[in-house]
Amino acid sequence: MGWKRSRPTKWRMSLWKAMKCVFCIQILGGLAVGSLAIAIMVLAFNSDDLCYDSQSQNWTSLPGKIQAIIVTGESIQAFVVQMWSFLLIVAMFGWPLIKKLNLVRLNLVGAFIDTCYRLYFQVYGIYGKSWKSLPLNALFLIIVLMNSILVGKEIANNSETERYRKVKKTIKVSAILATQLARWIPITFGIIYCIIPLFSRNETFIAAIAGVLPLMTILPKAIMRLVAQRIDFLHPGDAHVLISALYSASAIVFRVMQADLTSLKLFILLSFAHGSVDLLERLTIVMRDYLWYFIYKKLKRDAEAEAMLSADKFRTPRSMRFIADMSIQMILGESTALIVAVGFIQLYSFMYSNNSPSFTDMHLIADFFIRVSIALSIDFVFNLFSIWIQMSYLNVAVVRVWKKKWRKHLCSRLLPQITEQMYERDWERVLFIPAFYRCVCLMFFEVSTRDVNMRISIVFLCIFVVLLAIVFNRIYQRLFNVLIPDDFPLNSTRQFKMVGFSFGLAKDLAYLGSLIGVGDNYYSNIASVFTFTSGLYKNNTYSDVLEINDTEIYGVGVRIYKPVNKTKKSARNKSDRAALMPGLIYLHGGGWTLGSLEAYDDFCRRLAVSAQVIVVSADYRQAPQYIYPTQFNDCYNVAIGLLNTGTRHGVDVARVMVAGDSAGGNLAAAVSHYLATVSEKHCRRQTYLRAQILIYPPLQFLDFNLSSYKMNAVNDVLSQEDHANFVSLYLNGSTDLTEFLLSGNHSKHLQGTKYMSYLHKSTAGIMWHVEPQTKLSSLPMEALTQFKASPLMAENFRGVPPTFIITANFDVLRDEGFLYAERLRSAKIQVKYKNYNSFHGFVTLATEGGEARTDEGDEAFADIVQYIKDMGSSRLDYQALFGK
């Protein structure tokens, strides 16, 4: 299996991946679904408290307007419940099959009959009869059966040719579907009429039942799981939908009984007991196959045994996918049921407690958080252990399935949860309570003092639900509205979406922080988010073969990565050349604003070990706190300091190179050029950089409308506006210049000059004396034409070292790298230029085991390593740089 080849080799890595997966499934997923269910229950309880009690009040005594609203609400309630089976079929078989069989029309007809039936009873004044629901339940079963038969017949026609086989297949599929889709009815009746009456006994008895209940449900769950696992008419990733109701119902029953316990000690003991049973159940799904495999092989050692062992009864990709889906559903269902059950008990106590409201509110809220936190923590440990074992030893790709199908799993959990709420509550008082209905309730029914507290709670809850909806909508937009450029390589699409989503989410979090006053400003918040996330995904690879030291060079913080296997610490003078290693000054990217040593730690580690070079990563100061030329000065100080004192760190100063990505590439080119012009005045020895490696660098600030800018104007990783914002921050400390940069007003006075000819050769020799349409300060004005900020604007390239330029085809900065390479070739500088079919950031994201790693990133990294080795294997030739 593909997962078997890509799963982590180290147990620590697999444990960390399992921990992240369980956290996302149980904590984030469970809290999302559980919070929605609790919000719905709060609304329902609020409506029950404000309006009438349907059990104690006479139907005929209600006002006509109230009766009409109740009938309408219950009709829509019945419609939602009836459509549940239809939605499950859509989720399992897809819309084309539904459209072909006209199942939409069938289910709408059923809903229409249900509504007409209710209206008939209302018109003739007999709607309050208790027996009115019996024909409606029969109607529901008929619709479910017809859906199952039609789907079964279609599947049989497509898979079988002989008539009797078609009939057999139709009956089989119809029976399985009907049983699975309607199984929640007997489960619900069993809960209401068998389990709930037992709650009247003492707590010890309830705890005993709750402790035995998970063991009692293992057998029916195992049977239904085996049946679903052998269904051949469903995609293996959809089979779990069929048995989600059974797992959901059993989890809710147990959790309600557990939450009803007043003794916290019994509550914790049941959490441990249930976690152990769940762990045993999930592991035995796979262990059963191993055991059966062993027994069968021992009893029958022949070719037939080997053939049987490869059949669908044993470990196949279909069965393994089903097991992974079921493990996710069990974790998600248990955490959701826990939150809903504890919330239900606390809400019930809140509504019907005799204690003072203020004390009760605080006590119940604290009790809710304590119980949920304890139970989720206990379950987290058991779930982490089970997922880790499944991932590391049983070859069950739970993590991979969750990453690819998390939306379907959340929907399959939300659907029965909402349907169950719709079935149990009088939803005409929750979903359909317009203002006039509230007024009628307050006019005809007495309102208690507790209603005031409930109204305040409902206001805050509504605000929370709205904010939660906005957050989820924003995440959805960021995740699914990532624009993929035309002709983008298919093997990098997932990584591009992932990076675009991460950058977009970081922007949203930073903007939210700036609104509530967290952090210095918006861009510092983005930098904090990137630093925090890079710390989460930090691998600390190659620690056994690297010596890493944080220090300063000429007042600038640096982190030095020194391979220990070829470095001799005794080499302190230039006569001991054999012990010295090539050095690489690395200047990180981030738009002169965002990057950090931590964000590039994994990349620098891998680069140092792969190229066997001492990497010096510079921690230069960044915008908006520090603007141009502070960043350049810091990087220049690191370069000149390493050239003068490199032997102290084991670096051969005649083999020092500089590299940088994005904004770091701009600084690397500027430092190289500046060293080529003034190095003789500052160095103790006439030493120059051996080479420079520029990775998708920005090299000019005159024109932000080159063809690559227009082609990638709305790129989610780095858009045209994003780059203009970064340049404005770099030059001005704010985004005030962004509009002028994009419009070109900042450089109109340079039209027709030699500087514009470096970008557009057709303008060479035409002098247009136009004043800039915006007032620029001296520093931004200087940066437009000075190579310290815009290396492409340099007039003389004498002494610039050999250069390797990397650009990405789907990047706004692509054309600048190409133009710079052309100017270097014209100046007879040794240049290697390569354009990769990828996106901005693809090289540095290619970390060991990273999720955003691409084939192009691996290729570019290998090219960089080889270039460093080639340049580092020989010393600098001054005559080649400056001539005789």
N, C-alpha and C positions, 0 to 999 in steps of 0.2 A: 504494500500500500504506500501511496505517496506520503502519508503522515508518518509512516514508520521511518522513512528516510530523512524527514525534516524535523522530527521531534528532537528536543534538547538532549545532548549526550550527558551532561552533568546533572546530578540530582538536584543541586541547588537551583539551577536554571529552570528545571521542570517544576520544582516546588514554587518558585517565584511566579511562573506563568500560571500555575494552578491557583495560586493565591489571588492573582489579578482577575482570573476568570471567575472564581467563586465570589469575589467581591462585587463584580459587575452583575452576576446573575442574582445572587441572594440579597445583597444590600441595596444596590441601585435598582435592579429590576423589581425586587420584592417591595421596596419602599414606594416605588412609583405606582405599581398596581394597587398595593395595600392602601396608600394614601388616597387614591381615587375612590376606592370602595368606602373608606371611612368618611370621606366628604359626602358621598351619596347617602350614607346612613345618617349623618348629621342632618342633612336636608330632610330626610324622611322623618326622623324623630321630631324635628322642629315642626313639621307640618302636622304630625299626629298630635302634638301638644297644643298647637294653635286652634285646630279644628275639632271635628267631632270624633267620637269613638264608634266605629262601624259595628262593633260587637254589642254595645250596650244601647245604642240609639235605634229607634224605629225608622225604617226607611221612609215611610209615608209622612213622617213628621218633618223631614228635611225640606227646605225651600226648593222650589222647582229649578232655580238656577244652579244650586249646588248639585242636585241630582243629575242635571245635564252634563255638568263638568265631570262628575264622577264616572258616568257612563262613557264619555269621550276618553277619559284617561284610561279606564280599564280596557277599552277597545284597542287603544294604541299599545297598552301593556301586553295584551294577548297577541297582537300583531308582532311585537318584538320577540316574544317567546316563541311564537310559531316560526318566525324567520330564522331562528337560531340554527335549526337543522339545515335550512337552505344555505346559510352562510358557511356552515361547516363543509357542505358539499362543494361550494365554490372554492373554499380554501384547499380542499383536497384534490379536486379534479379540474379546476380552472374554469374560466368564463366560457371558452368556446364550446365545451360539452354542455354547459347550462343553457347556452343560447340555442344549440342544436336541438335539445330535448324540450324546449319551451318550459323549463321548470319555473321561470319567473312568473309566467302566466298562471301556472298551476297554484303556486303559493299565494299569488295575489287574489285568485278566486277564493282560496280558503280563507284569507283574511276578510274578503268582502262578505262571505257567508257568516263569519263570526260577528262582524259588525251589524249586519242585518238582524241576526238573531238577538243581539243585545238591544237594538233599537225596538224590535217588536215587543220584547219584555218590558221595556221602559214605557212604551206608548200605552200598553194595557195595564200598567201599574203592578206588575208581578216581578219586577227586577230583583227585589229583595229576597226571593225564594232561595233556599239553600241548595236545592237540587239543580239549579240552572246551569252549573258548571259541568255537569256530567256529559251532556251532549257536546260541549265544547272540547272536553278532553278527548272524547271519541273522534271528533273532527281532527284534532291535532295528530292523533295516532294514524288516522287514515291518510293524511297528507304526508306524514313521515314514511308510511309504507309505500305510497305511490312514488315518492321521490326515489326510494331505495329500489323499487322494481324497475323503474325506467332507467336508472343508472346501471343496474345489474344487467338488464337486457342489452343495453348498448355495449357494455364491456364484453358480454358473451358473444355478441355478433362480430365484434372485432377480433376476438381471440380464438374462437372455435368455428369449425366448419360443419360438423355433423349435428343433426337436430337434437338428439338426446343429450349430447354434450353441451349444447347451447342452453337447453332447459336446466340441466344440472348446474351449470355455471350461473345462470340467472338466479336460481333459487339460493345458491350459496352466497353470492354477492348481496342479494337483497336481504337475506336473513342477517348476515353480518352487519350490514349498514343499519338496518332497522333496529337491531339489538343495541348497537353502539349508540345510535342517535337518540333513542328513546329510553336508554338505561337510567337516565337521571330521574325519571318519574318514580320507579320503585325505590330508588335510593332516597329521594326526598321524602316519600311516605314512610320509609323505614326510620329515617331520622326523626320525623315528627311524631310518629305513633309508637316507636319502640325505644329509641335512645333517650329522648328528652324526658319522658316520665321517670327515668331512673335518676334524674338530677335531684329528686326530692329526698333521696337517701343522704346519709352522712358523707363527709368528705373522703374518708378512708375508702368507702365503697366506690365512690366516683373515681378516685385515684386508681383503685384496682382495675375497674373497667377500662379506664383510659390506658393503663399499662398493658392490658391484655389485648386491647383493640388492634394495635398495629400488627401483632402476631396473627390475629384472626383474619386480617385482611390480606396477609401475604399470599395465601392460597388463591383466592379469587383474582388477585392482581396478577399472579404468575400465570394463571390459566388464560386470562384475557391478553396478557402480554405475549404469550406463545402463539395465540390465535392471530393477533395483529402482526406478529413477526413473520408469519407464513402467508400473509396476504400478498398475492402476486399481481393484483390489479391496481396497486397504488405505488407511487414513487416512495422509496424508502424514507425520504425526508418528510413525508406527510402522514405516515402510518401512526405516529404518536398522537395525532389529533383525535383519533378514534377512542383512545382510552384515557384521554385527559380528564373526562368527567368523573371516571371512577377514582382516579388519584386525587382529584380536587375534592370530591365528596368525602372520601376517607380522611383526608388531611383536615378538612373543616370540622368534621365530627370530633376528631381527637383534640384539635386545638381549642374548640369551644369548651369541651370538658376540662381541658387543662386550664384555660383562662378563668373558668368559674371557681377554681380553687382559691380560697382566701389565704391558705397557708403558702407562704413563699418557698418554704423548704420542700413541700410536695411538688410545687410548680417546677423547681429546679431539678428535682429527682426525675420527674417525668420528662424533662427536656433531655437529660442524659440518656434515659431509657429509649426515648424515641430516636435520638441521634444514633444510638447503637444499632437499633433495628433498621433504620434507613441505610446505614453503612453496610450492614450485613446484606440487605436486600440488593443494593446496587452492585456489590461485589459478587454476589452469588449469580447474578445474571450472566457474568462472564465465566465465573468459576464452574458453573454448571456445564458449560460447553467443554471446558478443559477436562472435567471429570468424565463426562460422557465420551469424549474423544479417547481418553486413556482406557476406559473399560471396553469400549467397542474394539479398539485396536488389539487389546490383549485377548479378547474372546475370539476374534476372527482375523487371522493374519493372512490375507490373500489380496488379490487384485480388487475383488469386490469391496473389500473393506476400504481400500484407498479411494475407490470411486465414491463410496457412500460418504466418506469423510469430507469430500469436496462438494457435496450437495448442499442445498439451501437449508438443511437442518442444522448445519454447523456454522463455523465462523466464516462468514462471507462478508463482502463489503456491504451488502444490504442489511445483514443482521447487525454488523458493527455500527452502521449509521443509525439504525433504530435504537440501539443501546445508548449511543451518545445523546440522541434526542430525548430519550426517556430519563437519562440522568439529569439533563437540563430541566426538564419538566418537573421532576421530583423536587429539585432544589428550589426552583421558582415557585412551585405550588405550595411547598411547606412554609416558605418565608411569607408568602402572601396570606396564607390561611392563618398564620400566627398573628400577623399585624391586624387582620380583619377581626379575628376572634377576640383578641384582647381589647381592641377598640370597641367592639360591640358590647362586651361586658361592662366596660367603663362608661360607655354612653348610656346603657340601660340603668346603671347605678346612678348616673347623673340625673336622669329624668325622673326616677322613682325613689330617690333617697329622701329620708326624713331629716337628714342633718342640715345644718345651715349651709346655704349655697356657696358662700365664699370659701369655707373650710373644705367642703366637698370638692369644689372645682380644683383647688390646688392639690389636694390629696389624690384625686383620681388622675390628674395629669401626671403627677410625679410617679404614681404607681404604674401608669401606662408605659412611661419611658423606662422605668426600672425593669419591668417584666419583659418588654420587647427587647431591650438591650441585652439582658442576661440570656434569654432564649436564642436570640440571633447569634450571640457570641459562641454559645455552646454548639449550635448547629454549624456555625462557620468552621469550627475546628474539625468536626466530623466530615463535613462536606469537602474541606480542603484535603483531608487525608484520603478520602475516597477518590476524588478527581486526580490527585497526584498518583495514586496507585494505578488507576485506569490509564492514565496518560503515559506513565513510565514503564509499566510492566505488562499491561494487558492490551496495549495498542488500541485504545479507544480514543478517538480524536475529538474529545469534548470541547477543547479550546477552539479548535479550528471550526467545528460546526457552529459554536456560539458566535464566533466572529462573522461568519457568513450568513447565518440565519437567525440572528437575534430578533429581528423585527417580527418574523413569523412566530417565534416562541412567545414574544410578548403579546402579540395579537391572540394567539391561541389560549393565553392565560386570561387576557382581558375579556374575551368573548363569554366564557362560562361564568366569570365573576359578575359581569354586568347582567347577564341573563338571569343568574340566580337572584341578584338584587331586585330585578324587575319582577320576578316570580313571587318573591316573598313580601314585597312592600306594596302599599297602595299608592301607585306612582302618579295617579291623577292629581295627588296633592303635592307632588314634588316637581314634576316636569311641567305641569300646566297649572300654575298658580299665578295668574295675572293679578294686577293691582285690585281690580274690582272684586276678585274672589277673596283676596285678603280682607278687603273691607267688609264683605258679606260675612266672613268668618268672625271678624271682630264685632260685627253688629249683632249676630244671632247667638254667638257662643261666648261664654265667660273666659276671660284671659287671666291666667294666674301671674303671680309676681315672678316666677321663674322664667316666664316668657321674655321678660326684659333682658335677663342675662343671656337667654338663648339667642335673642336677636343680635345682641352685641357679638356673641360667638360666631353667628352665621355671617355677619358682616366681615369679620376678620378671616373667616374660612373662605368666603367668596373671593376676597382679595388675594389670599394665598393660592387658591385654585386658578384664578386668572393669571397671576404671576407664573405659576407652574406651567400653565398652558402656553404662555408667551415663551418661556424658556424652552419647552419641548418643541414648539413650533420653530424657534430660531435654530435649535440643533438640527431639526429635520431639514430646514432650508439649507443650512450649511452642509449637511451630509449628502443630500440628494439633488441639490441644484448646482453642483460643481460642473462648470462648463468644460467639456472636453474639446480641445481644438480639432479641427479637421486633420485627417491623416495622422492622428496621434497613435503611436505604437500600442497595440493591444496588451503587450506584456508589461506595460508600465501604467496602464489606466488605473488599476487599483491603488498603486502607490501615489499617483498624481492626485486622486480623490482624497486619499488619506492625508497627504501633506496640505492640500488646499483646505480640507476640513479643520485640521489642527491649527493652521494659521488663522482661519476665520474665527474659530472658537476662542483663540487667544485674544483676538481683537475685541470680541464681544465681552469677554471677562475683563479686559483692561478698561473698556468703556464703562462697564458697570462699576468697576472700582473707582474710576475718576468721578462718576456721578455721586457716589456716596462718600467721597473724600478719602479713599484709600490710596496711598502712594503719592508721589510727588506730582505726576502728570500721567497722561494717557500712555505715552511711549515708554516711560519708566515702568509702568505696570505691565506692558507687553514684555519688556525685558525680564521682569520678575517672573512672569508666567513661563517664559522659555527656560529660564534658569531652573525653576522649580521642576518642570517636566523633564528637563535633561537630567536632573538628579534622580528622578524616579526610574528612568530607563538606563541609568549609568551601569555599565557592565563590569568596569574595572578589570578589563582583560589585560593579558600579558604582564601582570604585576610581578610574575616570577622572573621575567627576563628584562625588566626595565628598572632603572633607577630614576625616580621622579622627585624633583626638587623645586619648591617654590622659593624664588629669590627675587632680587632686583638687579637690573643692569642700567646704570646711569640714571637711577631714580625711577625707573619704570618697572612695574611688576611683571615677572615672566615665570613661566613654568617650563622646566627643562626635562625632556624625556631622553634618557641616555641608555641605549642598549648595553646591558652589563656583560654580555658574553664576549664582546670584542674590545671592550674598553679597559685600559690599564690606568688606574688612578695615579700611578707614579709618573705619568707623562705630564710634566709641568713646564718643559722648556722646548723651544722650537727645534732643538737638535734631535729630540726623540720623535721624529716624524712618523715612524711606523705605528706608534701607539695612538696617534690622533685620528679622529674620524671626521668625515664631512659633516657640516652643520647646515641646518635648514631653519631660517627664521620664518615662522608661520604667523600670518596676520589674519585673524578670523573675520568672517563676514558679519552681516547683520545691519546693513544700511548705515554704518557709522553710528548706530544707535542701540542695537539689540543684543549683539553677540556677547559671549563671555568665555572664559577659560573652561568652565564646566561644560558648556554646551558643545565644545569641540574636543573634550578630553578623550573620548573614545576614538575619534578620528585621528588625533595626534598620536595616540598610543599605537594604533595599527600602522600608521605611516612610519613611525620610528622603527618598529620591529621589521616591517616588510622591506623597507629600503635600507635598513642598517645605517641610519643617519641620526645624529643628535638633533632633535627638534626643539627649537626655542619658541614657545608660543607666547606672544606679547599681549599683555593686558592693558591696552591703550585706553585712555579716557575717551568717553563717548558723548555724543549729542543726546538731548538738547542742553545738558548742563555745560558742556564744553564744545565749542564750535571750531571750524577751520581757522587756523592750521594746527590746532592742538593735537589732533589725531596724527597728523603727519609728523609733527615734532617728536611725539612719543615713539613712533615707529622708527624714525631716523636715529633717535638716541639709542634704541635697542640695537640697530644695525651697526652703528659706529662703535658702540660699546663692545659688541661681540667681536668685531674685527680687531679691536685693540686688546681685548682680554680673553679671547676665545680659548687660548691654550689652558687657562685655569679650569675650564669646563671640559677639557678633552677634545676641543674642536680645532681642526686644521684651518687656520684663517685664510689660507689660499684656496680652500674648497667650501666657502660659505655661499649658500644659495638663499633666495627669498621666495616665498610663495604666499598666496592669499586667494580667498574666494570672495566673489561679489565685491563689497566695499573693501575687503582686505586685499583683493586683487588691484584695486585702484591705488591703495596705499603702497603695495609692493612695487608697482610700476613707477610711482612717484619717487619712492626711496631709491630704487635702482638708478633712475635717471639723475637724481640729485647727487648720488654718490659718484656717478660717472663724471660729473662736472666739478665737484669741489672736494673729492675725497683726498686729493693730494695735500690739501691744506690742513686736514684734521687728523689723518691717520699717522701713527708713528712709523708705519711702513707703507709703502705704496701698494696697498692691497685693495682689490675690487671684488665685487660679487662674482661668483663663478657662473651663476645662471639665475633666471627668474621664471617662475611658473605662475601664470595668471589664469585663474579659473573663473569663467564668465564675469569679467570685470566691467564696471562702468568707467569709461575713459574720457568722457566729454560731457559738458553741461550746456552746450549751445543749442542743440536741436533735440527735442523730445518727441519728434514726429517722424523719425526714420521708419523705414518699412517694417522693421522688426517690432517697433513700438506699436504701429497700427495693427499688425497681425495679432499681437498678443495684448491688446489694450485692456481686455477684461480678464486676463489670466488670474486664476485664484491664488496662485503661488506668489507671483510678483506682477502686478498690473502696472500700466502706464502711470496711473495716479499714485500708486504706492511708491514707485521709484521717485517721482517728482516730490512727494512728501519727504522722503528720506534726504534727497538732495537739499531741499529747503531747510530741513532741520540741521543738516551738516553746515550749511553756509550761514544760516540766519538764526538758528536756535528755535525756530517756530515753523509752522506751515503757511505763513503769510505769502511766501513766494510761489506756492504751488500753482496757483491760477496763471501767473505770469510765465512760469516755466512751460506749462502745457500749451499756452497760446503762442509762445515765441516772442512775446513783447520784450523780454529781458535782453534779447540779443539782436534786435532789429538794427541797432546801430553798427553791428558788425557784418551786415549783409554786404557781400561783394569783396570782403577782405580776404587775406590769405588764410585766415582761420576757418572761414566758411568753405574755402576751397579744399580743406582737408576732409570735409564731409561731402561736399557737392562740387565736383571739379568744374561743372558748367559755370560756376560763379567766379572762377579765378580771373583776376584782373579787372573786375568791375567794382568800382569804389562807390558805395552808396552811403552817403553821410546822413544817417537817420538817428535822431536822438532816441534812447530807450524810453519806452512808454511807462516805465516804472522807475522810481528812484531807488537805486541800489547803493548800499554802503560800499566803502572802499574794498573790504575783504571779498564780498561776493563778486564785485566787479572784477577784481584781480583773478579770482578763481576761474572765471570763464575762459581765460587765455593763458594762464600760468600752468606749467606742467606739474607743479606740486599738487594741484587739484585736478587738472585735466591733462593727463599724459599724452593724449592724442594731439594736443595743440603744440607740442614741443617743436621747435624749429630745427634743432640739431640733435641727432641720436648718436653722436660719437661717444664711444665708451660704454654704451648700453650692452649688457651681457647677453649671451644666447638666451633665447626666450621660447617657452612653450605656452601657447595660448589655447585654452579650452573654452568653447562656447556651446550653448544648447540651442537647438533649432526652435524650440517653443519657449523663447525667452526674449524679453524686450531688449536685452543688452547684446543680442547676437551680433548685430551689424557693427557695433563699436569694436568688438574683438577682431572682426574681419578687417575693418579699416585700419586698425592699429597694426595688424600683421602686414598689411600692404605697405604701410609707411616704413616699417622696419625692413622689409625686403628691399624697398627703394633705397634705403640707407646702407645696404649691404650687411645687415645684421643677420646672424644665423637664427632662423625662425622655424619653429614647428607649430603648425596651426591645425587644429582638428575640431570639427563641428559634429556634435553627437545628437542623435535624434531623441532628445529628452527635454526635460524642463529645468528651470532654475533651481539650483540646490541639489541636483541629482548626485553629485560627486560626494559631498560631505555627508549626505544621508546614507551612503552605502557603508554603514557600520556593520561590524560582525554580528550577524543574527538579527539585524534591524528589520522592522516590518516594512520600511520604505525603501528597502534595498532593491535596485534594479540591475538588469543585465548591462545596461549602458554605464551605470555607475561602477560596476565591477571592472568593466573594460577600461574606463577612464582612470580608475585607481591604479590598475595594472600598468597603464601607460605612464602615469606619473611616477610610479615606483621605478620603472625601467629608465625613465629620463633622469631621475635623481642618481641612479646607479651609474649611468653613462657619464653624466657631468661630474659626479663625485670621484670617479676613478682616475681623473687626470687633474693637474693643477692649472691655474689660470695662465693663459698666454697673453701677456700685456701687449705684445706687438700686434697680435691679431685684433685686439680691441682698439688700439690707438694708432697703429701703424708705426713705421720706423721713424 
